[in-house]
């Protein structure tokens, strides 16, 4: 779906895509730089935490989700950024060796009265592992380019 425009999206439409394997090294590198809590950067401390092992930062999980979205929906010139996320939940920790993918559903869309060249789309997005366990759930709003001012 790269190069997605406003008219390409329909309310109720669902899709699933992506395949991203998370490595121990990547978890450590991200956490050391951005979220150096013990259960993200120290395997011994992580073993004693409520997680029982090293886990990725929720912000790392969100960044992985974003990468998958850009590669499959938001890349290619149709996406024009986001005014924000209504809800973001880290429902289960991401562990080394898991392979992640994304599920999307278009919840709502509307053309912008203030700018006939853009529309606003609200998604429900879930990041899942290979077993179908949801790791992250969010509802972002995304601006999309309209090919023509009359695009629905």
Secondary structure, DSSP 8 states (H G I E B T S, - for coil): --S--GGG--TT-EEEEEEEE--HHHHHHHHHHH---HHHH-HHHHHTSTTSS-B--HHHHHHHHHHHHIIIIITTTTB---SEEEEEE--S--BTT-EEEEEEEEEEEEE-TT-TTEEEEEEEEEEEETT--EEEEEEEEEEEE-SSTT--
